[in-house]
Amino acid sequence: MMTRAKPVKHHRLIGRRAPLRDERGYTLVALLALMSLLALFALAAAPSIRQQTQREREKEAIFRGEEVADAIRSYYIYRGGQGPNSLPTSIDQLLEGIQIPGRTKKLQILRAEAAIDPLSKDGEWRRIGPTSEEFRGFVQSLIVYSGGVAPTPRLASLANLVPQMTNVLNTKSEEDAPGDEDTSPDTDGPFIGVASRSRRDSVIAYYGIERHDEWIFTPLFR
């Protein structure tokens, strides 16, 4: 007895078809457009990111610079606080600390990290003498910032080291920051403060001053 073969059922593929060439092209165009938008957003955000990075470095520079100023004060008082001979002549003297009577170890007055300027390429603070033009300019800026009144010094003996501090007139002219680094030599004697070697404009205004190399960190007014 012969059996009849079962008919083969042909199943139709519902909802499945190869993507057309035009659709693949549209997808590529959409992807390129999205990538272009992301690139534009990145370019727009880049200046803000750079500015925020610089702001953080400036905050750290101010923090460290004021630590150096406090160390200068401690060293000055330790050395008797009488005249320029009581001021340090090198950052190393601040890093070595001061010897307190009755103690075997020196008292550390400056952290190693604070001895590094985060704004300059070589990381070295520029030492500023009490009679230098840079310090005179800083005092002028403080007088302008305080409305024409000379700031009150914290240590009278330190103020005596600055010629005619209370009679300084504002003769500074506003100039654009030249950029790059200040390569001029440090004071070769006692110094009353430190400044960055970066000659760039700042994001933060320090006592109204908007140039890195014009920020002087000194114990005179702290």
C-alpha positions in Angstrom: 0.0 0.0 0.0 1.5 3.3 -1.1 1.6 6.2 1.3 1.1 9.7 0.0 3.9 12.2 0.6 2.9 15.0 2.9 2.9 18.4 1.1 5.7 20.7 2.1 4.5 23.8 3.8 6.3 27.0 2.9 6.6 29.4 5.8 6.6 33.1 4.9 9.1 35.3 6.9 6.9 37.9 8.4 8.6 41.2 9.4 12.0 40.2 8.2 13.8 41.8 5.3 17.3 42.9 4.5 17.9 46.6 5.2 17.8 48.7 2.1 20.9 50.6 1.0 19.1 53.9 1.5 18.4 53.1 5.1 22.0 52.2 5.8 23.0 55.6 4.3 20.5 57.5 6.5 21.9 55.7 9.6 25.5 56.7 8.7 24.5 60.3 8.1 22.7 60.4 11.5 25.8 59.0 13.2 28.1 61.6 11.6 25.7 64.4 12.6 25.7 63.1 16.3 29.5 62.9 16.3 29.7 66.5 14.9 27.4 67.8 17.7 29.5 66.0 20.3 32.6 67.6 18.9 31.0 71.0 19.0 30.0 70.6 22.6 33.5 69.5 23.5 35.0 72.5 21.8 32.6 74.8 23.6 33.3 73.3 27.0 37.1 73.3 26.6 37.7 76.9 27.5 35.6 76.5 30.7 37.5 73.4 31.6 40.9 75.1 31.1 39.7 78.1 33.2 38.5 75.9 36.0 41.8 74.0 36.0 43.7 77.3 36.1 41.5 78.6 38.9 42.3 75.5 41.0 46.0 76.0 40.4 45.8 79.6 41.5 43.9 78.7 44.7 46.7 76.2 45.5 49.4 78.9 44.7 47.7 81.4 47.0 47.5 78.7 49.7 51.1 77.8 49.4 52.3 81.4 49.0 50.6 82.4 52.2 52.2 79.4 54.0 55.6 80.8 52.9 54.6 84.3 54.2 53.7 82.7 57.6 57.1 80.9 57.6 58.9 84.2 56.9 57.2 85.8 59.9 58.1 82.9 62.2 61.7 83.0 61.0 61.9 86.8 61.4 60.5 86.7 65.0 62.8 83.7 65.8 65.8 85.7 64.6 65.0 88.6 66.9 62.7 90.7 64.6 65.2 93.6 64.3 66.1 94.8 60.8 66.8 93.1 57.5 69.3 90.7 59.1 66.4 88.9 60.8 64.9 88.0 57.4 65.7 84.8 55.6 67.9 84.8 52.5 66.8 81.5 51.0 63.9 79.2 50.9 66.1 76.4 52.3 66.4 78.4 55.6 62.7 78.2 55.9 62.6 74.5 55.1 65.3 73.8 57.7 63.1 75.2 60.4 64.0 77.0 63.6 65.6 75.8 66.8 63.5 76.2 69.8 65.4 76.4 73.2 64.9 73.1 75.1 64.0 71.1 72.0 66.4 68.7 70.3 64.7 68.9 66.9 64.1 72.0 64.9 60.5 73.3 64.6 59.3 72.9 61.0 57.8 76.2 59.7 57.4 75.3 56.0 56.1 72.2 54.2 58.1 71.0 51.3 55.1 71.2 49.0 54.6 74.9 49.9 58.1 75.7 48.7 57.0 74.8 45.2 55.1 77.4 43.0 52.4 75.5 41.1 52.1 78.3 38.5 55.6 78.4 37.2 57.4 75.9 35.0 60.4 75.4 37.3 58.3 75.5 40.5 60.6 78.0 42.2 59.3 81.0 44.0 60.8 84.4 43.1 62.2 86.0 46.3 61.2 89.7 46.7 63.3 92.1 48.7 61.7 94.8 50.9 63.1 97.7 48.9 62.4 96.2 45.4 60.2 97.9 42.8 58.1 94.8 42.8 57.2 95.1 46.5 56.6 98.9 46.0 54.2 98.1 43.2 52.4 95.5 45.4 51.9 98.1 48.2 50.5 100.5 45.6 48.0 97.9 44.5 46.9 97.3 48.2 46.4 101.0 48.7 44.2 101.2 45.6 42.3 98.1 46.7 41.7 99.5 50.2 40.3 102.8 48.8 43.5 104.9 49.0 44.3 104.0 52.6 47.6 102.2 53.3 47.0 98.8 54.9 48.1 98.4 58.6 51.2 96.3 58.9 51.1 93.4 61.3 54.7 94.0 62.5 55.9 97.5 62.9 59.5 96.5 62.7 58.9 94.9 59.3 57.1 98.0 58.1 60.3 100.0 58.9 62.1 98.0 56.2 59.9 99.3 53.5 60.9 102.9 52.5 58.0 105.4 52.7 55.4 102.7 52.7 52.6 105.1 53.9 53.5 107.7 51.3 53.4 105.5 48.2 51.5 107.0 45.3 49.7 105.0 42.7 51.9 105.6 39.6 51.4 102.1 38.1 50.2 101.9 34.5 47.9 99.1 33.5 49.7 96.8 31.1 48.8 93.6 29.4 50.5 90.5 30.9 53.4 89.5 28.7 52.9 85.8 29.4 55.6 83.2 29.7 58.0 83.2 32.7 59.9 85.9 34.6 63.6 85.0 34.2 65.0 88.0 36.1 67.2 87.1 39.1 66.0 86.9 42.7 67.1 89.4 45.3 70.5 88.3 46.5 69.8 89.4 50.1 67.0 89.2 52.7 63.5 88.8 51.2 60.2 89.9 52.7 58.0 87.9 50.4 57.7 85.6 47.4 56.0 85.8 44.0 55.3 83.5 41.1 57.5 83.6 38.0 54.4 83.2 35.8 53.6 86.5 34.0 50.2 85.4 32.9 46.8 87.0 33.6 44.9 85.3 36.4 41.4 84.0 36.8 41.3 84.9 40.5 41.9 88.5 41.6 44.2 88.6 44.6 43.6 91.9 46.5 42.4 93.2 43.1 45.5 92.1 41.3 45.0 90.0 38.2 48.5 88.9 37.2 50.4 86.0 38.8 53.8 87.7 39.1 52.3 90.7 40.9 50.9 88.6 43.7 53.4 89.0 46.5 52.9 86.8 49.6 54.4 88.6 52.6 53.9 88.5 56.3 53.8 92.3 56.4 50.0 92.5 56.2 49.1 89.0 57.5 
